[in-house]
Amino acid sequence: MKTLRYNPPNEWTNSSANYLFLGFCDMLSYINSYFKGRNDLRMIEIGSFMGESSSLFASSGMFKEIHCIEPFSGNTDAFDTLPIDTWKDVKEEFDMNTRVFENIILHQDFSYNVDNEFEDKSFDFVYMDGAHDYKSVERDIQLYLPKLKPLRLFGGHDYSEEFPSLAEVVNKLIGKPDKHFLDASWIKNVGF
């Protein structure tokens, strides 16, 4: 099956090495270095889709808890480029990709409906890959930035020319990312 990170369509990678996977792995290495090899971290992933990034986070061994937020509903243009037709298909792929990890906790809802389930200043990393429009990114940053402990990492996906409003709101609310990765992921040390 053609997927987002494991086996993307050739037109996404221009028949080169899979930069979507390699860039993500580079980000995992950066996180590991930042936290000096710890394995007790807690994170939130906003927008888990098929669970590929969730399983990569879990495979790293760094995270004691990975809270995945995905409603498995709404609009997406991924259905146009991948051999999946429904959110039911996406949920089945999520379940398959995350089936071996006991540290993945799914919150099947929209991010703005579950933010109150997470205590402020209790997470080490937040990764955003949900809705990419200005208002949604702004809301997710405002709701989930307080969830981080001091001197922790906030990051996400698609900080690129393809999503200028995402980059604009990230720059406005938390500043330009400290690090960009080949897959368009980014990280910012939020030193409050």
ZADO-792792 format. One record per atom (N, C-alpha, C): atom name; residue in three letters; x negated, y, z; residue number from 0. Coordinates in nm, 3 decimals, m for minus. Example, Ala and Ser with C-alpha at 12.3 -4.5 7.8 and 13.67 -1.06 7.14 Angstrom:
2
  kelo  vexro        X        Y        Z  vodo
     N    Ala   m1.319   m0.569    0.780     0
    CA    Ala   m1.230   m0.450    0.780     0
     C    Ala   m1.320   m0.330    0.780     0
     N    Ser   m1.285   m0.225    0.708     1
    CA    Ser   m1.367   m0.106    0.714     1
     C    Ser   m1.290    0.003    0.787     1
***
This chain:
192
  kelo  vexro        X        Y        Z  vodo
     N    Met   m0.084   m0.119    0.000     0
    CA    Met    0.000    0.000    0.000     0
     C    Met   m0.088    0.125    0.000     0
     N    Lys   m0.050    0.223   m0.078     1
    CA    Lys   m0.117    0.352   m0.074     1
     C    Lys   m0.072    0.424    0.052     1
     N    Thr   m0.168    0.476    0.127     2
    CA    Thr   m0.138    0.540    0.254     2
     C    Thr   m0.207    0.675    0.260     2
     N    Leu   m0.196    0.741    0.373     3
    CA    Leu   m0.252    0.875    0.386     3
     C    Leu   m0.402    0.877    0.413     3
     N    Arg   m0.451    0.786    0.496     4
    CA    Arg   m0.593    0.785    0.531     4
     C    Arg   m0.665    0.658    0.492     4
     N    Tyr   m0.601    0.543    0.510     5
    CA    Tyr   m0.669    0.416    0.485     5
     C    Tyr   m0.691    0.389    0.336     5
     N    Asn   m0.591    0.418    0.254     6
    CA    Asn   m0.597    0.382    0.113     6
     C    Asn   m0.521    0.487    0.032     6
     N    Pro   m0.572    0.610    0.026     7
    CA    Pro   m0.497    0.717   m0.040     7
     C    Pro   m0.494    0.700   m0.192     7
     N    Pro   m0.395    0.761   m0.256     8
    CA    Pro   m0.390    0.758   m0.402     8
     C    Pro   m0.519    0.818   m0.462     8
     N    Asn   m0.562    0.765   m0.576     9
    CA    Asn   m0.686    0.813   m0.640     9
     C    Asn   m0.684    0.962   m0.668     9
     N    Glu   m0.568    1.017   m0.702    10
    CA    Glu   m0.563    1.160   m0.733    10
     C    Glu   m0.592    1.247   m0.610    10
     N    Trp   m0.578    1.192   m0.491    11
    CA    Trp   m0.611    1.266   m0.370    11
     C    Trp   m0.761    1.272   m0.347    11
     N    Thr   m0.833    1.169   m0.386    12
    CA    Thr   m0.978    1.164   m0.360    12
     C    Thr   m1.060    1.181   m0.487    12
     N    Asn   m0.993    1.197   m0.600    13
    CA    Asn   m1.061    1.211   m0.730    13
     C    Asn   m1.158    1.096   m0.754    13
     N    Ser   m1.117    0.977   m0.716    14
    CA    Ser   m1.194    0.854   m0.736    14
     C    Ser   m1.331    0.856   m0.666    14
     N    Ser   m1.347    0.942   m0.567    15
    CA    Ser   m1.472    0.944   m0.490    15
     C    Ser   m1.449    0.866   m0.360    15
     N    Ala   m1.549    0.867   m0.274    16
    CA    Ala   m1.535    0.801   m0.144    16
     C    Ala   m1.415    0.861   m0.070    16
     N    Asn   m1.358    0.788    0.019    17
    CA    Asn   m1.238    0.829    0.090    17
     C    Asn   m1.272    0.935    0.196    17
     N    Tyr   m1.274    1.061    0.155    18
    CA    Tyr   m1.308    1.171    0.245    18
     C    Tyr   m1.204    1.189    0.355    18
     N    Leu   m1.081    1.143    0.333    19
    CA    Leu   m0.978    1.155    0.436    19
     C    Leu   m1.012    1.068    0.557    19
     N    Phe   m1.067    0.951    0.532    20
    CA    Phe   m1.110    0.862    0.638    20
     C    Phe   m1.244    0.908    0.696    20
     N    Leu   m1.341    0.937    0.609    21
    CA    Leu   m1.475    0.975    0.655    21
     C    Leu   m1.474    1.105    0.735    21
     N    Gly   m1.396    1.203    0.690    22
    CA    Gly   m1.386    1.329    0.764    22
     C    Gly   m1.325    1.309    0.901    22
     N    Phe   m1.225    1.224    0.908    23
    CA    Phe   m1.162    1.195    1.036    23
     C    Phe   m1.261    1.128    1.131    23
     N    Cys   m1.339    1.034    1.078    24
    CA    Cys   m1.441    0.966    1.160    24
     C    Cys   m1.546    1.065    1.209    24
     N    Asp   m1.581    1.162    1.126    25
    CA    Asp   m1.676    1.265    1.167    25
     C    Asp   m1.618    1.346    1.283    25
     N    Met   m1.488    1.375    1.277    26
    CA    Met   m1.423    1.448    1.386    26
     C    Met   m1.426    1.364    1.514    26
     N    Leu   m1.398    1.235    1.503    27
    CA    Leu   m1.404    1.148    1.621    27
     C    Leu   m1.543    1.148    1.683    27
     N    Ser   m1.645    1.147    1.601    28
    CA    Ser   m1.783    1.152    1.650    28
     C    Ser   m1.809    1.283    1.723    28
     N    Tyr   m1.758    1.393    1.668    29
    CA    Tyr   m1.773    1.524    1.732    29
     C    Tyr   m1.705    1.526    1.869    29
     N    Ile   m1.582    1.472    1.876    30
    CA    Ile   m1.509    1.467    2.003    30
     C    Ile   m1.587    1.383    2.105    30
     N    Asn   m1.637    1.269    2.061    31
    CA    Asn   m1.714    1.181    2.149    31
     C    Asn   m1.836    1.253    2.204    31
     N    Ser   m1.905    1.326    2.119    32
    CA    Ser   m2.023    1.401    2.162    32
     C    Ser   m1.984    1.512    2.260    32
     N    Tyr   m1.876    1.583    2.229    33
    CA    Tyr   m1.830    1.693    2.315    33
     C    Tyr   m1.799    1.643    2.455    33
     N    Phe   m1.733    1.527    2.464    34
    CA    Phe   m1.695    1.473    2.594    34
     C    Phe   m1.797    1.373    2.649    34
     N    Lys   m1.915    1.371    2.588    35
    CA    Lys   m2.028    1.291    2.638    35
     C    Lys   m1.993    1.143    2.659    35
     N    Gly   m1.922    1.085    2.561    36
    CA    Gly   m1.896    0.942    2.562    36
     C    Gly   m1.793    0.893    2.662    36
     N    Arg   m1.714    0.983    2.717    37
    CA    Arg   m1.612    0.940    2.815    37
     C    Arg   m1.508    0.850    2.749    37
     N    Asn   m1.440    0.770    2.829    38
    CA    Asn   m1.335    0.683    2.778    38
     C    Asn   m1.205    0.695    2.858    38
     N    Asp   m1.190    0.808    2.927    39
    CA    Asp   m1.072    0.828    3.012    39
     C    Asp   m0.991    0.951    2.970    39
     N    Leu   m1.002    0.991    2.844    40
    CA    Leu   m0.938    1.113    2.797    40
     C    Leu   m0.789    1.090    2.770    40
     N    Arg   m0.714    1.198    2.779    41
    CA    Arg   m0.571    1.196    2.747    41
     C    Arg   m0.547    1.294    2.633    41
     N    Met   m0.467    1.252    2.535    42
    CA    Met   m0.441    1.341    2.422    42
     C    Met   m0.295    1.335    2.380    42
     N    Ile   m0.258    1.439    2.303    43
    CA    Ile   m0.128    1.448    2.240    43
     C    Ile   m0.152    1.463    2.091    43
     N    Glu   m0.080    1.384    2.012    44
    CA    Glu   m0.083    1.398    1.866    44
     C    Glu    0.056    1.440    1.820    44
     N    Ile    0.065    1.559    1.765    45
    CA    Ile    0.193    1.611    1.714    45
     C    Ile    0.200    1.579    1.565    45
     N    Gly    0.288    1.489    1.529    46
    CA    Gly    0.300    1.446    1.390    46
     C    Gly    0.213    1.325    1.364    46
     N    Ser    0.265    1.208    1.391    47
    CA    Ser    0.188    1.084    1.378    47
     C    Ser    0.219    1.008    1.250    47
     N    Phe    0.328    1.037    1.186    48
    CA    Phe    0.372    0.979    1.060    48
     C    Phe    0.355    0.826    1.061    48
     N    Met    0.268    0.770    0.980    49
    CA    Met    0.253    0.624    0.970    49
     C    Met    0.159    0.565    1.075    49
     N    Gly    0.110    0.646    1.166    50
    CA    Gly    0.027    0.596    1.275    50
     C    Gly   m0.117    0.566    1.239    50
     N    Glu   m0.160    0.609    1.122    51
    CA    Glu   m0.299    0.582    1.083    51
     C    Glu   m0.397    0.660    1.170    51
     N    Ser   m0.375    0.789    1.185    52
    CA    Ser   m0.465    0.867    1.271    52
     C    Ser   m0.451    0.822    1.415    52
     N    Ser   m0.331    0.786    1.456    53
    CA    Ser   m0.309    0.736    1.593    53
     C    Ser   m0.395    0.614    1.619    53
     N    Ser   m0.397    0.521    1.525    54
    CA    Ser   m0.476    0.399    1.543    54
     C    Ser   m0.626    0.429    1.539    54
     N    Leu   m0.666    0.529    1.462    55
    CA    Leu   m0.808    0.567    1.460    55
     C    Leu   m0.848    0.631    1.593    55
     N    Phe   m0.761    0.718    1.646    56
    CA    Phe   m0.789    0.774    1.779    56
     C    Phe   m0.802    0.661    1.881    56
     N    Ala   m0.709    0.566    1.876    57
    CA    Ala   m0.711    0.455    1.972    57
     C    Ala   m0.834    0.367    1.952    57
     N    Ser   m0.872    0.342    1.829    58
    CA    Ser   m0.989    0.258    1.800    58
     C    Ser   m1.119    0.317    1.852    58
     N    Ser   m1.122    0.448    1.870    59
    CA    Ser   m1.245    0.514    1.916    59
     C    Ser   m1.283    0.473    2.058    59
     N    Gly   m1.186    0.429    2.137    60
    CA    Gly   m1.213    0.392    2.276    60
     C    Gly   m1.228    0.509    2.370    60
     N    Met   m1.206    0.631    2.323    61
    CA    Met   m1.222    0.750    2.407    61
     C    Met   m1.098    0.782    2.490    61
     N    Phe   m0.982    0.736    2.443    62
    CA    Phe   m0.857    0.786    2.500    62
     C    Phe   m0.785    0.680    2.584    62
     N    Lys   m0.764    0.717    2.709    63
    CA    Lys   m0.686    0.632    2.801    63
     C    Lys   m0.538    0.637    2.762    63
     N    Glu   m0.494    0.754    2.717    64
    CA    Glu   m0.355    0.773    2.675    64
     C    Glu   m0.351    0.856    2.548    64
     N    Ile   m0.269    0.811    2.453    65
    CA    Ile   m0.244    0.886    2.331    65
     C    Ile   m0.093    0.901    2.318    65
     N    His   m0.045    1.022    2.338    66
    CA    His    0.098    1.050    2.329    66
     C    His    0.128    1.097    2.187    66
     N    Cys    0.197    1.013    2.111    67
    CA    Cys    0.232    1.043    1.972    67
     C    Cys    0.373    1.100    1.967    67
     N    Ile    0.385    1.215    1.902    68
    CA    Ile    0.515    1.280    1.887    68
     C    Ile    0.552    1.276    1.739    68
     N    Glu    0.657    1.202    1.707    69
    CA    Glu    0.702    1.188    1.568    69
     C    Glu    0.852    1.157    1.568    69
     N    Pro    0.933    1.242    1.504    70
    CA    Pro    1.078    1.218    1.503    70
     C    Pro    1.123    1.112    1.401    70
     N    Phe    1.039    1.082    1.304    71
    CA    Phe    1.077    0.992    1.195    71
     C    Phe    1.205    1.039    1.128    71
     N    Ser    1.210    1.170    1.106    72
    CA    Ser    1.321    1.231    1.031    72
     C    Ser    1.276    1.369    0.985    72
     N    Gly    1.354    1.429    0.897    73
    CA    Gly    1.321    1.561    0.846    73
     C    Gly    1.273    1.553    0.703    73
     N    Asn    1.226    1.666    0.653    74
    CA    Asn    1.180    1.675    0.515    74
     C    Asn    1.032    1.642    0.506    74
     N    Thr    0.993    1.574    0.399    75
    CA    Thr    0.852    1.549    0.372    75
     C    Thr    0.832    1.530    0.223    75
     N    Asp    0.722    1.581    0.171    76
    CA    Asp    0.691    1.557    0.030    76
     C    Asp    0.601    1.434    0.014    76
     N    Ala    0.565    1.367    0.123    77
    CA    Ala    0.485    1.245    0.114    77
     C    Ala    0.561    1.135    0.041    77
     N    Phe    0.694    1.139    0.050    78
    CA    Phe    0.774    1.037   m0.019    78
     C    Phe    0.756    1.045   m0.171    78
     N    Asp    0.713    1.162   m0.220    79
    CA    Asp    0.692    1.179   m0.364    79
     C    Asp    0.563    1.113   m0.412    79
     N    Thr    0.465    1.095   m0.325    80
    CA    Thr    0.334    1.045   m0.367    80
     C    Thr    0.299    0.908   m0.311    80
     N    Leu    0.376    0.859   m0.216    81
    CA    Leu    0.347    0.729   m0.156    81
     C    Leu    0.459    0.630   m0.187    81
     N    Pro    0.429    0.501   m0.186    82
    CA    Pro    0.532    0.401   m0.216    82
     C    Pro    0.622    0.370   m0.096    82
     N    Ile    0.672    0.475   m0.035    83
    CA    Ile    0.770    0.461    0.074    83
     C    Ile    0.889    0.548    0.038    83
     N    Asp    1.005    0.504    0.076    84
    CA    Asp    1.125    0.576    0.035    84
     C    Asp    1.202    0.639    0.149    84
     N    Thr    1.182    0.588    0.271    85
    CA    Thr    1.266    0.634    0.381    85
     C    Thr    1.183    0.649    0.508    85
     N    Trp    1.241    0.720    0.603    86
    CA    Trp    1.177    0.732    0.735    86
     C    Trp    1.173    0.598    0.806    86
     N    Lys    1.267    0.509    0.773    87
    CA    Lys    1.264    0.374    0.828    87
     C    Lys    1.134    0.304    0.787    87
     N    Asp    1.094    0.322    0.660    88
    CA    Asp    0.968    0.265    0.611    88
     C    Asp    0.849    0.323    0.688    88
     N    Val    0.853    0.453    0.712    89
    CA    Val    0.744    0.520    0.784    89
     C    Val    0.734    0.465    0.927    89
     N    Lys    0.848    0.449    0.993    90
    CA    Lys    0.850    0.395    1.129    90
     C    Lys    0.796    0.253    1.132    90
     N    Glu    0.832    0.171    1.035    91
    CA    Glu    0.779    0.035    1.028    91
     C    Glu    0.627    0.035    1.011    91
     N    Glu    0.574    0.125    0.929    92
    CA    Glu    0.430    0.137    0.911    92
     C    Glu    0.363    0.185    1.041    92
     N    Phe    0.426    0.282    1.109    93
    CA    Phe    0.373    0.328    1.237    93
     C    Phe    0.363    0.211    1.334    93
     N    Asp    0.470    0.136    1.345    94
    CA    Asp    0.471    0.021    1.437    94
     C    Asp    0.363   m0.080    1.401    94
     N    Met    0.345   m0.105    1.272    95
    CA    Met    0.243   m0.201    1.230    95
     C    Met    0.102   m0.148    1.258    95
     N    Asn    0.078   m0.021    1.228    96
    CA    Asn   m0.056    0.037    1.245    96
     C    Asn   m0.096    0.055    1.391    96
     N    Thr    0.000    0.063    1.481    97
    CA    Thr   m0.031    0.089    1.622    97
     C    Thr   m0.003   m0.032    1.711    97
     N    Arg    0.033   m0.144    1.653    98
    CA    Arg    0.082   m0.259    1.729    98
     C    Arg   m0.018   m0.317    1.829    98
     N    Val   m0.146   m0.302    1.807    99
    CA    Val   m0.244   m0.366    1.895    99
     C    Val   m0.295   m0.273    2.006    99
     N    Phe   m0.243   m0.152    2.014   100
    CA    Phe   m0.294   m0.054    2.111   100
     C    Phe   m0.194   m0.028    2.222   100
     N    Glu   m0.233   m0.061    2.344   101
    CA    Glu   m0.146   m0.040    2.459   101
     C    Glu   m0.151    0.104    2.510   101
     N    Asn   m0.248    0.183    2.464   102
    CA    Asn   m0.262    0.320    2.513   102
     C    Asn   m0.186    0.422    2.428   102
     N    Ile   m0.113    0.376    2.326   103
    CA    Ile   m0.033    0.466    2.242   103
     C    Ile    0.110    0.468    2.295   103
     N    Ile    0.157    0.589    2.326   104
    CA    Ile    0.291    0.609    2.379   104
     C    Ile    0.367    0.695    2.279   104
     N    Leu    0.472    0.640    2.221   105
    CA    Leu    0.550    0.712    2.120   105
     C    Leu    0.662    0.791    2.184   105
     N    His    0.672    0.918    2.144   106
    CA    His    0.784    1.005    2.180   106
     C    His    0.857    1.033    2.048   106
     N    Gln    0.964    0.960    2.023   107
    CA    Gln    1.034    0.971    1.895   107
     C    Gln    1.131    1.088    1.900   107
     N    Asp    1.075    1.206    1.872   108
    CA    Asp    1.153    1.329    1.875   108
     C    Asp    1.068    1.440    1.814   108
     N    Phe    1.126    1.557    1.803   109
    CA    Phe    1.052    1.673    1.755   109
     C    Phe    0.970    1.731    1.870   109
     N    Ser    0.857    1.790    1.837   110
    CA    Ser    0.764    1.841    1.939   110
     C    Ser    0.830    1.942    2.032   110
     N    Tyr    0.918    2.025    1.980   111
    CA    Tyr    0.982    2.127    2.063   111
     C    Tyr    1.087    2.070    2.158   111
     N    Asn    1.121    1.943    2.142   112
    CA    Asn    1.217    1.879    2.234   112
     C    Asn    1.151    1.802    2.347   112
     N    Val    1.021    1.776    2.337   113
    CA    Val    0.956    1.692    2.438   113
     C    Val    0.842    1.760    2.512   113
     N    Asp    0.816    1.886    2.484   114
    CA    Asp    0.704    1.955    2.549   114
     C    Asp    0.716    1.954    2.701   114
     N    Asn    0.838    1.957    2.752   115
    CA    Asn    0.857    1.959    2.898   115
     C    Asn    0.829    1.823    2.963   115
     N    Glu    0.803    1.719    2.884   116
    CA    Glu    0.766    1.588    2.939   116
     C    Glu    0.618    1.582    2.977   116
     N    Phe    0.543    1.684    2.939   117
    CA    Phe    0.399    1.685    2.962   117
     C    Phe    0.361    1.797    3.060   117
     N    Glu    0.289    1.760    3.160   118
    CA    Glu    0.246    1.855    3.262   118
     C    Glu    0.140    1.950    3.205   118
     N    Asp    0.149    2.078    3.240   119
    CA    Asp    0.047    2.174    3.200   119
     C    Asp   m0.088    2.136    3.259   119
     N    Lys   m0.194    2.171    3.188   120
    CA    Lys   m0.333    2.150    3.230   120
     C    Lys   m0.363    2.004    3.265   120
     N    Ser   m0.310    1.911    3.181   121
    CA    Ser   m0.331    1.770    3.212   121
     C    Ser   m0.387    1.689    3.095   121
     N    Phe   m0.418    1.755    2.983   122
    CA    Phe   m0.467    1.684    2.865   122
     C    Phe   m0.603    1.739    2.822   122
     N    Asp   m0.678    1.652    2.755   123
    CA    Asp   m0.812    1.687    2.709   123
     C    Asp   m0.815    1.730    2.563   123
     N    Phe   m0.718    1.685    2.485   124
    CA    Phe   m0.719    1.712    2.341   124
     C    Phe   m0.576    1.711    2.288   124
     N    Val   m0.546    1.810    2.203   125
    CA    Val   m0.420    1.815    2.129   125
     C    Val   m0.456    1.822    1.982   125
     N    Tyr   m0.392    1.736    1.902   126
    CA    Tyr   m0.414    1.732    1.758   126
     C    Tyr   m0.280    1.754    1.690   126
     N    Met   m0.270    1.861    1.608   127
    CA    Met   m0.146    1.897    1.539   127
     C    Met   m0.150    1.854    1.393   127
     N    Asp   m0.050    1.779    1.352   128
    CA    Asp   m0.032    1.747    1.210   128
     C    Asp    0.117    1.727    1.183   128
     N    Gly    0.196    1.817    1.242   129
    CA    Gly    0.340    1.812    1.222   129
     C    Gly    0.379    1.904    1.107   129
     N    Ala    0.486    1.977    1.125   130
    CA    Ala    0.528    2.074    1.023   130
     C    Ala    0.420    2.180    1.005   130
     N    His    0.400    2.225    0.882   131
    CA    His    0.289    2.315    0.850   131
     C    His    0.330    2.459    0.822   131
     N    Asp    0.459    2.490    0.834   132
    CA    Asp    0.502    2.628    0.811   132
     C    Asp    0.464    2.715    0.930   132
     N    Tyr    0.456    2.845    0.907   133
    CA    Tyr    0.406    2.941    1.007   133
     C    Tyr    0.480    2.927    1.140   133
     N    Lys    0.612    2.931    1.137   134
    CA    Lys    0.691    2.929    1.262   134
     C    Lys    0.669    2.799    1.340   134
     N    Ser    0.663    2.685    1.270   135
    CA    Ser    0.645    2.557    1.339   135
     C    Ser    0.507    2.546    1.401   135
     N    Val    0.404    2.589    1.330   136
    CA    Val    0.268    2.584    1.383   136
     C    Val    0.256    2.679    1.502   136
     N    Glu    0.313    2.798    1.489   137
    CA    Glu    0.311    2.895    1.599   137
     C    Glu    0.379    2.837    1.723   137
     N    Arg    0.495    2.776    1.704   138
    CA    Arg    0.569    2.717    1.816   138
     C    Arg    0.489    2.605    1.881   138
     N    Asp    0.430    2.515    1.798   139
    CA    Asp    0.353    2.404    1.854   139
     C    Asp    0.232    2.453    1.934   139
     N    Ile    0.163    2.553    1.884   140
    CA    Ile    0.048    2.607    1.958   140
     C    Ile    0.096    2.668    2.090   140
     N    Gln    0.202    2.747    2.085   141
    CA    Gln    0.251    2.811    2.207   141
     C    Gln    0.301    2.710    2.310   141
     N    Leu    0.363    2.601    2.264   142
    CA    Leu    0.415    2.500    2.356   142
     C    Leu    0.307    2.408    2.411   142
     N    Tyr    0.204    2.378    2.330   143
    CA    Tyr    0.109    2.273    2.368   143
     C    Tyr   m0.028    2.325    2.412   143
     N    Leu   m0.062    2.447    2.386   144
    CA    Leu   m0.187    2.503    2.438   144
     C    Leu   m0.191    2.499    2.591   144
     N    Pro   m0.081    2.530    2.660   145
    CA    Pro   m0.082    2.523    2.808   145
     C    Pro   m0.100    2.380    2.863   145
     N    Lys   m0.084    2.280    2.778   146
    CA    Lys   m0.097    2.141    2.824   146
     C    Lys   m0.243    2.101    2.845   146
     N    Leu   m0.336    2.180    2.792   147
    CA    Leu   m0.479    2.148    2.800   147
     C    Leu   m0.542    2.191    2.931   147
     N    Lys   m0.633    2.106    2.978   148
    CA    Lys   m0.718    2.143    3.091   148
     C    Lys   m0.815    2.252    3.043   148
     N    Pro   m0.878    2.324    3.133   149
    CA    Pro   m0.978    2.424    3.092   149
     C    Pro   m1.093    2.360    3.014   149
     N    Leu   m1.144    2.434    2.916   150
    CA    Leu   m1.258    2.394    2.834   150
     C    Leu   m1.233    2.264    2.759   150
     N    Arg   m1.114    2.250    2.706   151
    CA    Arg   m1.080    2.131    2.629   151
     C    Arg   m1.061    2.167    2.482   151
     N    Leu   m1.025    2.069    2.401   152
    CA    Leu   m1.020    2.087    2.256   152
     C    Leu   m0.878    2.087    2.202   152
     N    Phe   m0.853    2.182    2.112   153
    CA    Phe   m0.728    2.189    2.038   153
     C    Phe   m0.767    2.174    1.891   153
     N    Gly   m0.696    2.093    1.817   154
    CA    Gly   m0.731    2.073    1.677   154
     C    Gly   m0.610    2.036    1.595   154
     N    Gly   m0.638    2.003    1.472   155
    CA    Gly   m0.529    1.965    1.384   155
     C    Gly   m0.579    1.930    1.246   155
     N    His   m0.484    1.920    1.156   156
    CA    His   m0.513    1.882    1.019   156
     C    His   m0.466    1.991    0.924   156
     N    Asp   m0.520    1.991    0.805   157
    CA    Asp   m0.478    2.076    0.694   157
     C    Asp   m0.509    2.224    0.712   157
     N    Tyr   m0.619    2.255    0.780   158
    CA    Tyr   m0.668    2.392    0.783   158
     C    Tyr   m0.741    2.411    0.650   158
     N    Ser   m0.666    2.459    0.549   159
    CA    Ser   m0.720    2.466    0.414   159
     C    Ser   m0.645    2.571    0.332   159
     N    Glu   m0.696    2.596    0.211   160
    CA    Glu   m0.632    2.691    0.121   160
     C    Glu   m0.492    2.644    0.081   160
     N    Glu   m0.469    2.515    0.088   161
    CA    Glu   m0.339    2.461    0.051   161
     C    Glu   m0.230    2.500    0.151   161
     N    Phe   m0.270    2.531    0.274   162
    CA    Phe   m0.176    2.568    0.380   162
     C    Phe   m0.221    2.699    0.445   162
     N    Pro   m0.213    2.812    0.371   163
    CA    Pro   m0.265    2.938    0.424   163
     C    Pro   m0.193    2.988    0.550   163
     N    Ser   m0.064    2.959    0.562   164
    CA    Ser    0.008    3.007    0.681   164
     C    Ser   m0.038    2.932    0.806   164
     N    Leu   m0.074    2.805    0.792   165
    CA    Leu   m0.126    2.728    0.904   165
     C    Leu   m0.257    2.791    0.953   165
     N    Ala   m0.348    2.816    0.861   166
    CA    Ala   m0.476    2.878    0.898   166
     C    Ala   m0.454    3.016    0.960   166
     N    Glu   m0.361    3.091    0.905   167
    CA    Glu   m0.334    3.226    0.956   167
     C    Glu   m0.289    3.224    1.102   167
     N    Val   m0.195    3.137    1.135   168
    CA    Val   m0.144    3.134    1.272   168
     C    Val   m0.248    3.074    1.368   168
     N    Val   m0.325    2.977    1.325   169
    CA    Val   m0.432    2.923    1.409   169
     C    Val   m0.531    3.034    1.442   169
     N    Asn   m0.574    3.108    1.340   170
    CA    Asn   m0.669    3.218    1.362   170
     C    Asn   m0.612    3.323    1.456   170
     N    Lys   m0.485    3.353    1.441   171
    CA    Lys   m0.420    3.456    1.522   171
     C    Lys   m0.407    3.415    1.669   171
     N    Leu   m0.365    3.291    1.693   172
    CA    Leu   m0.333    3.250    1.830   172
     C    Leu   m0.450    3.191    1.909   172
     N    Ile   m0.541    3.119    1.843   173
    CA    Ile   m0.652    3.060    1.918   173
     C    Ile   m0.789    3.091    1.858   173
     N    Gly   m0.792    3.156    1.744   174
    CA    Gly   m0.919    3.194    1.682   174
     C    Gly   m0.962    3.093    1.576   174
     N    Lys   m1.059    3.135    1.497   175
    CA    Lys   m1.109    3.047    1.392   175
     C    Lys   m1.166    2.920    1.453   175
     N    Pro   m1.143    2.807    1.390   176
    CA    Pro   m1.195    2.681    1.443   176
     C    Pro   m1.347    2.683    1.460   176
     N    Asp   m1.394    2.610    1.559   177
    CA    Asp   m1.538    2.596    1.581   177
     C    Asp   m1.599    2.501    1.479   177
     N    Lys   m1.519    2.407    1.433   178
    CA    Lys   m1.571    2.304    1.343   178
     C    Lys   m1.462    2.262    1.245   178
     N    His   m1.500    2.251    1.116   179
    CA    His   m1.413    2.197    1.011   179
     C    His   m1.471    2.064    0.967   179
     N    Phe   m1.383    1.974    0.923   180
    CA    Phe   m1.427    1.843    0.880   180
     C    Phe   m1.381    1.818    0.736   180
     N    Leu   m1.443    1.722    0.673   181
    CA    Leu   m1.422    1.693    0.532   181
     C    Leu   m1.276    1.664    0.497   181
     N    Asp   m1.200    1.613    0.590   182
    CA    Asp   m1.059    1.579    0.564   182
     C    Asp   m0.965    1.697    0.592   182
     N    Ala   m1.018    1.815    0.617   183
    CA    Ala   m0.944    1.938    0.650   183
     C    Ala   m0.895    1.938    0.794   183
     N    Ser   m0.947    1.848    0.877   184
    CA    Ser   m0.922    1.858    1.021   184
     C    Ser   m1.009    1.969    1.078   184
     N    Trp   m0.971    2.018    1.193   185
    CA    Trp   m1.043    2.127    1.258   185
     C    Trp   m1.033    2.111    1.408   185
     N    Ile   m1.127    2.177    1.476   186
    CA    Ile   m1.129    2.174    1.624   186
     C    Ile   m1.171    2.309    1.677   186
     N    Lys   m1.107    2.347    1.785   187
    CA    Lys   m1.141    2.471    1.856   187
     C    Lys   m1.153    2.441    2.004   187
     N    Asn   m1.265    2.481    2.064   188
    CA    Asn   m1.282    2.473    2.208   188
     C    Asn   m1.204    2.589    2.267   188
     N    Val   m1.102    2.557    2.342   189
    CA    Val   m1.021    2.662    2.404   189
     C    Val   m1.071    2.680    2.547   189
     N    Gly   m1.160    2.774    2.564   190
    CA    Gly   m1.229    2.792    2.691   190
     C    Gly   m1.158    2.886    2.785   190
     N    Phe   m1.036    2.856    2.821   191
    CA    Phe   m0.964    2.942    2.917   191
     C    Phe   m0.983    2.889    3.055   191
***
